[in-house]
Amino acid sequence: MFSEVLLNIFYIFTTFYGWRMWQKKETEKVTSNLSFQFHFKWILTGVILTLLLGFLFKNLTEAFKPFIDSFTTSFAIIATFMMIKKISESWLYFVVIDAISVYLYYSRGYENSAIFLYLIYTFLAIFAYYNWKKLSVQIEKVDL
């Protein structure tokens, strides 16, 4: 739960940042970046963040499942910045994050949150990915 609190604070700030970025002309179109290097770099970054945060949460907090918690937090941060850049694959990251969150919340005893919130988020992310993919423009490189 500790990382979810931090993640929600992060979302408050990135909501305003994302809204401001979406007002600019260079982020007007949804893009699709399918390069292996792009995703490898961000997945590797997410794994490293997961291990670091997991270690901290395990040793400094009473987190229930610190590494799974850290995984969802780390990759949600990455996916949020991808979404701000209107990269359609950000939704694929959210599909995985939300599906894992179903397990995380269910295992904590929050069955209603798992089923009614994160399961719905998972299906919404799938739906959003397909809609953004239809709108996307193929590009060579995107820097976050």
C-alpha positions in Angstrom: 0.0 0.0 0.0 2.9 2.3 0.6 3.9 2.5 -3.0 0.3 3.1 -4.1 0.2 6.2 -1.9 3.3 7.5 -3.6 2.0 6.5 -7.0 -1.2 8.5 -6.4 0.7 11.6 -5.4 2.8 11.1 -8.5 -0.4 10.9 -10.6 -1.6 14.2 -9.2 1.5 16.0 -10.5 1.7 14.2 -13.8 -1.9 14.9 -14.5 -1.1 18.6 -14.7 2.2 18.0 -16.5 0.5 15.7 -19.0 -2.3 18.1 -19.6 0.2 20.9 -20.3 2.2 18.7 -22.7 -0.9 17.6 -24.6 -1.6 21.3 -25.3 1.7 21.5 -27.3 1.7 20.9 -31.1 4.5 18.3 -31.0 2.4 16.0 -28.9 -0.7 16.4 -31.0 -0.7 13.0 -32.6 -0.7 9.5 -31.0 2.5 7.8 -31.9 3.6 4.2 -32.0 7.2 3.1 -31.3 7.7 -0.5 -31.9 11.5 -0.5 -31.7 13.1 -3.2 -29.6 15.7 -0.8 -28.2 13.1 1.7 -27.0 11.2 -0.9 -25.0 14.2 -2.8 -23.9 15.7 0.4 -22.4 12.5 1.1 -20.5 11.8 -2.5 -19.4 15.4 -2.7 -18.1 14.9 0.6 -16.2 11.7 -0.7 -14.8 13.3 -3.9 -13.6 16.1 -2.0 -11.9 13.6 0.4 -10.2 11.6 -2.6 -9.1 14.6 -4.2 -7.5 15.7 -1.0 -5.8 12.2 -0.1 -4.5 11.5 -3.7 -3.6 14.6 -3.8 -1.5 13.8 -0.5 0.2 10.1 -1.5 0.8 11.1 -4.9 2.2 13.7 -3.5 4.6 12.2 -0.2 5.6 8.4 -0.8 5.5 6.0 -3.5 6.3 4.9 -3.9 2.7 2.8 -7.0 2.1 4.4 -8.0 -1.2 7.2 -5.4 -1.7 8.6 -6.6 -5.0 5.2 -7.0 -6.7 4.2 -3.6 -5.3 7.4 -2.1 -6.6 6.9 -3.6 -10.0 3.5 -2.0 -10.4 4.8 1.3 -9.1 7.9 1.4 -11.3 6.2 0.4 -14.5 3.2 2.7 -13.9 5.7 5.6 -13.7 7.3 4.6 -17.0 3.9 4.0 -18.6 2.6 7.3 -17.4 5.5 9.2 -19.1 4.9 7.2 -22.3 1.2 8.2 -22.1 2.2 11.8 -21.7 4.2 11.4 -24.9 1.1 9.8 -26.5 2.8 6.5 -27.2 0.2 3.9 -27.8 2.2 1.0 -26.3 1.9 2.7 -22.9 -1.5 1.0 -22.7 0.2 -2.4 -23.1 2.3 -1.6 -20.0 -0.9 -0.7 -18.2 -2.6 -3.9 -19.2 0.2 -5.9 -17.5 0.3 -3.5 -14.4 -3.5 -3.7 -14.0 -3.6 -7.5 -14.4 -0.9 -7.9 -11.7 -2.7 -5.4 -9.5 -5.8 -7.7 -9.7 -3.7 -10.4 -8.1 -2.0 -8.0 -5.6 -5.3 -6.5 -4.3 -7.0 -9.9 -4.3 -4.2 -11.5 -2.3 -4.5 -8.7 0.3 -8.1 -9.4 0.8 -9.5 -6.5 -1.2 -11.6 -8.7 -3.5 -13.9 -5.9 -4.5 -11.1 -3.6 -5.5 -9.4 -6.4 -7.4 -12.5 -7.4 -9.3 -14.4 -4.1 -9.7 -11.6 -1.7 -10.1 -8.4 -3.3 -11.5 -10.1 -5.9 -13.6 -12.1 -3.1 -15.2 -8.9 -1.1 -15.6 -7.3 -4.0 -17.4 -10.1 -4.2 -19.9 -10.2 -0.4 -20.3 -6.4 -0.5 -21.0 -6.9 -3.1 -23.7 -9.7 -1.1 -25.3 -7.6 2.1 -25.1 -4.6 0.4 -26.7 -6.7 -0.6 -29.7 -8.2 2.8 -30.1 -4.9 4.6 -29.8 -3.3 2.1 -32.2 -5.9 3.1 -34.8 -4.9 6.8 -34.3 -1.2 6.3 -34.2 1.4 7.4 -36.5 4.5 5.2 -36.9 7.7 7.0 -35.9 11.4 6.1 -35.7 12.4 7.3 -32.3 10.8 8.9 -29.2 12.8 10.3 -26.4 11.1 10.4 -23.0 
